[in-house]
Amino acid sequence: MDVLYHYVGGARVAGTSGRFGPVYNASTGEEAASVPLASADEAREAVATATRAFAAWANETPVNRARVMFRFKALIERDMDKIAEALSREHGKVVSDAKGSITRGLEVVEFACGIPHLTKGEFSNGVGRGIDMYSMRQPLGVCVGITPFNFPAMVPLWMFPIALACGNCFILKPSEKDPTVPLMLGEMLSEAGLPDGVFNVLNGDKEAVETLISDPGVAAVSFVGSTPIAQSIYQTAAGHGKRVQAMGGAKNHLIVMPDADMEQTVDALMGAAYGSAGERCMAVSVAVAVGDAGDQLMERLKPRVESLKVGPSLDPESEMGPLITGEHLAKVKGYVDLGIEEGADLVVDGRELSIQGYEKGFFMGGCLFDQVTDEMRIWREEIFGPVLSVVRAPDFEEALRLPSAHEYGNGVSIFTRDGDAARDFVDRVQVGMVGVNVPIPVPMAFHGFGGWKRSAFGDMNQHGPDGVRFYTRTKTITTRWPTGIRAGAEFTMPTLG
């Protein structure tokens, strides 16, 4: 069994805390590696290492920082298969899905390659007599990213390429459940020419997180995870004077109007609800069938869920792999039990699935509920597994109300041929990311990713222009080069007329 490490100061560093966590092969259920869990002292040393590297990196030209990103991009493309297979083994998502998620992260690296343009300031000539004014964007210092198990490549890649390109140093605290890919990315950045200490990977749990978000040497914190932890991270880090963006949970709805193309809609729901075993913050976990769309939808959806190909993550025939751990598998099954108790109709039950030769793997089949209501916990709470709930809505207004009334406001989609209904829905729904005949409306890297309400804490989205704004601060300069006799002291508020 492998013993993993931290990556600090451009080198592999053995853990010294004496505490380790298990890393599993999700398909076999076997412990494949152990990962060191950093102590508070190790976390503080990582901050100190990044702090020492900051001045030189911040003074590097934006063009040279961009060139590191270009080389990093090429290395990810070179090693795509290797990264995807490592990700697939530990997380459990199938290889094609792993590659797709890496590609969505790679798009942010490509965006960061344009950093010389993205960090340009503004200039106003002659705002007053002989007075000019301009602004510049400067890096913050040491930034921390705390990322979840479901996207060990994509979510970190949504954070650190922009932070690094803007001139910051970065400490990544990935999930201890699947840490191999983040460690690979750290070594690839060094290969790309990033100076030692500018990017560091610190493995750990609550002890490391609490140290990083309170350390006075950390300027900004970016987090993705569950809502209770996101809120706690936001309050604690902001209370210590840090800039914070904290992305929380989701309960994404897909509205099915009666005029929707049902075959396309079912295809969309299968991928959005059961892809990556439902372990996506943008997974569709609620389908809202409007009017007579409900019976049409269920007639087509039930056999598709029953025939879902579940198998080992490295098997190219698998459409869905296992869940991340046995503990999480038990939690998801518990929600299915709860849905039955609450009175929902379990149309497809995947709880007892067993894969020959992989009996210890963390597998379950797709589950499908009908007749779910907004009073049930399986509608209110994020399950984070391959469980799709169908809610029947009598009309458009009720379908609009359901996602708008939910405490989460991450993503929502509407499937319809009616442009007027779609336009009205987009304008009125109280959700941050909206799709029209697009099931998972994840924005491209040059737009911001972020939900509303209790899906996000902090007023700046991830990646895109908001990412540049988050990882920099603005300095505004007013200049005058006077000539002739000075007019003497002025005791009024200066105006530029």
N, C-alpha and C positions, 0 to 999 in steps of 0.2 A: 504494500500500500504506500502511495506517495505521501510525503510530508511537504506541504506547500510552504510559502514564505511571504514576506512583505517585499515590496519593491520601492526602496527609498534611497534617494541620492544616486540614482542610476545603477543600483546594484541589488541583487537578491539579498535579503536580510532575514536571518532565522528569527523566529519569535522567541522572546525571552520571558514571557509571562508565565509559562508553564501550563497555559490553558489552550485547548484545541477544540475545534468543532468538526463534526463529520461531514464529508462531501460524498454524496451517493451517485451511483449510476442509476438514473431514474428507471431505466427499463429493466434492469436485473434486480434492483433493490439492494445491491451490495454496496458496502462502503468502499469507495475507490480511493479516497485520499482523506487526509486530515489537514485542517487549515488553522494556523495560529490565530488566536484572538488577542489583539493588542491590549496591553495595559495602558493606564493613563500616562505613565512615563514614556512609553513608546509613542503614544499619540503626540505628546508634547515635543518629543525629539523630531518627529516628522514635520511638525510645524516649524521648528527651529531650522531644520534642513531647507525647507522651502523658503523661509525668510532670508536665509543667507544667499540663496540663488536669485532672489527677486530683483535686486538693483540692476545687475548686469542684463538680465532678460528684459526688464522694462525699458532699458536704454538701447536694446537692439532695435534695428530699423524695422518698421512694419513689413517691408519687402522681404527681409531675411526671415522674419517670423512666418510669413506666408510661404516661403520656399520650404521650410520644415513641414508645413501642412501638405504641400504638394508631394513631398517625398513620402510622408506618412500615408497619404491616399494611395500611392502606388504600392506600398507594402501591404496594405489591407487587401487590395485587388490581387496581389500576388499570392497571399495566404488565405484567400477567401474560403477555400475548401477546408483547410486545416482549422480555421477559427470556427466555421459552422459545425464541424464534426465534434469539436470539444464542447461547444455550446449545447449541441443536441444531446450528447451523452449525459451532461450534468443536469440540464434543465428538463429535457424530455420532449421538447418540441421537435417535429420532424425536420430533416436537414433542409428541405426546400424552404420551409418557414424560417429557419434560422438564417439562411442566406438572405431572405427578404428583409428580415429585421436588420441585419448588418448593412444591407444596401441603404435602408432608410437612415441609418447612422452615418454612412459614408456621404450622403447628401449634405450633411451639416459640415463635414470636413471640406467638401467642395465649396460650400458657402464661406467657410473661414479662410479659404485661399484668397478671397477677395478683400481681406482685411485692410489693405492700404486705402481702398476706396471707402470701405464701411466706416472707418474711423476718422475720415476727413472732417475738419471743423467747418465753421461758417465765418464769413468775413463781411463786415459792413464798412464801406468807405465813407468818410465824411459824415458821421452821425451828428457831429457838431463842428464848429469852426476849428479846423486842424485836428480833429479828433476821429480816430478810427476805433473800431471794436471788432474783436474776433473771439472765437471759442475753439477749444481743443478737448478731445476725449483722452483721458489718461487711465491707466490700469489701477486697480484697487489695492492689490497686494497678494496675499495668500487666500485662495478660495477653496472651499470644501464641497465635494459632491457626495451625497449619500444616496445610493441607488438600489433598486429592488431586484429580486431574483428573476422576475419574469422577462427582463430584457437586459442581460448582463453585458451586451455590446451596445445596443441601440441607445439606451437611456444615458449611459456615460458619454457616448459620442454626441448626444444632444447638448452636453454641458461643456466638457473640457476643451474641445477644439476651438470654440469661440473664446473661452477664457484665456487659453494659451496664446492664441493669435492676437488678442488685445494686450498682451504683455504681462499677464498675471502668472503666478505659480499656482499649482493645483495639487490637492490631496484627494484622491478618490477612495471612499470607504464603500466598497461594493458589498452585495449580499454575501454573507458567509456560506450560503447554500450552494452557490455556483461561481466561485472566484477565479477559475482558471483563465477564462477569456479576458477579464480585466488585467490580469498579470501579463498575458500575452501582449495586450495593447501597450502596456507600459514599456516592455522591452522593445516593441516596434518603434515607439517614439524615440527611444535612445538610438536605435539603428538609423532613424531618419535625421539624426543630428541634433535633437533637443538636448540642451546642456543638462548635466546631472543636477538633480534636485528640483528642477522646474516642474516635473510631474512625478507624483509618488502614489503608490497603491498601498493602503494600510488596511489589512484585514482585521475584522473585529466585530464586536457586538455592542451592547448598550454602554459599556464602560468607555470604549473608544469614542462613540458618538457623543456622549455627554461631555467628554473632554474637548473634543474638536469644536463643538458649537458654543462653548464658553471660553475657549482660549483667547486671550487678548490679541494674539498674533494673527488670528483669522479675521478677514475682512468681510467675507460673504459666504453664504451657505445655500446650496441648491439641493432640494430633497424631492424624491418621489417614493410614495408608499401609501399606506392606509391613512384615512382621514384623522383618526385620533392621534396617530404619531406625527402626521404632518402639522396638525395644530400645535402639538407640544413643541415640536422642533421650531416652528415659527415663533411661538411666544418666548421660548427660552433664548434662541439666538438673537432675536430682535431685542430682547431685554438686555442682552450683552452688547448692544450697539452695532449689530451686524446687519448688513443687507441680506434679505432672505426671500427666496421663492420656494414654496413648499406645495407640491402637488399631491392631492389626496385621492380618495376613492371615487368610484363611479357606479352608475346604474344606467347604462346607455340603452335607450329605446329605439326601436325601428317601427315607424308608423306605416301600416299597410292599408292604403286606400282601396276601395272596391274596384277602381279602374286600373290598379297596378298590374303589370305583367307578372302573373303568378309564378311562372317558371323562373324568371330572372330574380324575383323576390326570394324564392326558396333557395336558389343557388347562393344568393347574397347572405341569407340567414345561416346557411350551413357553414360557410367560411367564417362569418363574423362571430357566430356563437360557439363553434366547436374548434375552430383553428387555435392552435397552441393550447388545446384542452381548456379553452375559456380563460386562460391565465393572461389576459391582456387588460390594461386599463381602458382600452377602447373597445373591448369585446361587447357585442350586443347580447344582453342578457334578458331583455324584455321585447317581445313583439306585440305591438298594439294593433289588433285587427279591427278595422272600422266597418260597421254594418255587416253586410253579408260576406265580407272578405274572410271572416273567421273560419267558416266551414270549408271554403275553397282552400285556404291556407293549410289547415290541419290535414285535409285529404292528401295533399302533396307532401307535407312536411314529415308526417309520421313514418312512412316507409323509407324516406331518405335518412332519418336519424337511426332507424333500425338497421340500415345497411352500411352505416358509417364504418370505414376500415380503420380499426384501432389496432396498433401494433408497436413493435420496438421503434424507437425514434430514428435509428439508422437504416431501417428497412425502407427502400424507396416506394414500396407499395402502401405504406401506412399513410393515412390521411390525418390521423391524430395519434399522438404518442401518450406516454404516461404523465401524471402530475409530478410535481417537483419532489415531494417527500411523502412518506407514509402518514405523517402527522397532518399534512395538508389534505391528503386524500380522505382521511377520517373526518376532517372538518367539512369538506364538501358533501360527503355522504350524509353527514348529520343534517345539513340543510335540506337534502332531499327528504329525509325522515320528517323534518319539521313541516315541509310543504304538504305532505300527506296528512299530518295531524291538523294542519290549518284548514283542510278541506279542499285543496287544489286537486285536480284530476291528473294523476301521473300517467300519461299516455305511453311513454317509453321509459323503461327503468333500466339503467345501465350499471347499477351498483354492484352486481355480482359478476361482472365480466372477469374472466381469467384467460390469460394467454398461455398456450402450451409452451413449455420451456422457459417461460418468464413469470412463473407463478408468484414470485416474490416482488415483481415490479409493481410500481404504484399506478396501476391501471384501473380505469372505470370507463364504461361506455357512455355515450351521450344520453342525457336525460331530457325529457320534454314534458312540461306541465301545460295543461289547459285550464281555463276558468280560474285564473289567478286574479285576485282583487288587490286594490291598493291598501287594504287593511292588513295584508299578510306580510310577515317578516321577509318571506322570500322575494317580495316585491321591493321592500324598503332597503334591505341590506345587501351589500356586495358579497356574492358567493365566491367568485373568482375560480370557477370551475366549469365543466361542460354541461351546464344546466340552463335551458332556455324556458322562460315563462311566457305564456301567451295570455294576454289580457284582451277581453272583448269590450270594445267601445261602441256605443250606439251611433255616434256621429263625430264629425271633425272636431268640434269644440271640446268634447271629452278627450279625444286623442291628443289635442294640443295641451289640455290641462295636465295630463298625467306626468309627462317629463318636466313641465314647468313647475309643478307643485313639489317635485321630489327635492330632498335636501341636497342631492348632488346635481351638478349641472355641467357634466363633462362633455359628452357627445350625444347626438341624436340624429336620426335620419328619417326621411319620408320617401316612400316609394309610391309614385303616382304618375299619370300621364297629364294631369291637370296643372298647367302652369300657374293659373290663378291660385289654386289651393297651395301649391308649393311656395309661391311668393309670399302669401299670407302667413304660412307656417314659419318660413325663415325669418320674417320680420317680427313675429310675435313670440316665438318660443324662447323661454328663459334658460338657454343653454349656450355654452361658449363655443362649441364646434358643431356645425350643422352640415349634413349631407343631403343632397337631393338625388335620389336613385344611386347613391354611393353609400355603402353600408358602414365603412369605417373612415370617417372624414378626417384623417390625420393630415394636417397641412404640410406642404412642402417646406424645405429648410429656409426658404426666403420669406415665409410667413411665420407668425407665432403660434406655438402650441400651448393651449391652456384652457381649462374649464372655468366655470363660474361657481358661485356659492361655496359649499363645503367641499368642492373638488379642488380648490386652489386657495392658498393663502399667500398674499403678496400681490402687488399690482402689475408685475411684469411677467409675461409668458416666457416659455422656454424657446430657445433658438430663434432664428430670424432677427429682424431689427431689434426686437425686445432683448434678445440675448446679448447683443452688442451693448445696448444701454445698461443692462444689468451688470455686466462685467467691466464697465468703465464709469468714470464720473466726469462731469463737465467742468472745465475751468474756463471762465470768461474774462477776457483781458480788454481793458480800455486804455488807449495810448494817445499821448500828445507830445509833440516835440516843439516846445514853445521857442519863439524868437522874439527879440526886442525886450522892452522894459516890462518887468513883472508888475501886475496890477495890485499886488499886495494880498493880504489874507482875506478870504471870503467866509462869512459865518452863516450863510444860508445854504440850504440843500442845493447841490449843483444841478443845473439843468443843461441840456444840450440843445440849445436853440441857435 
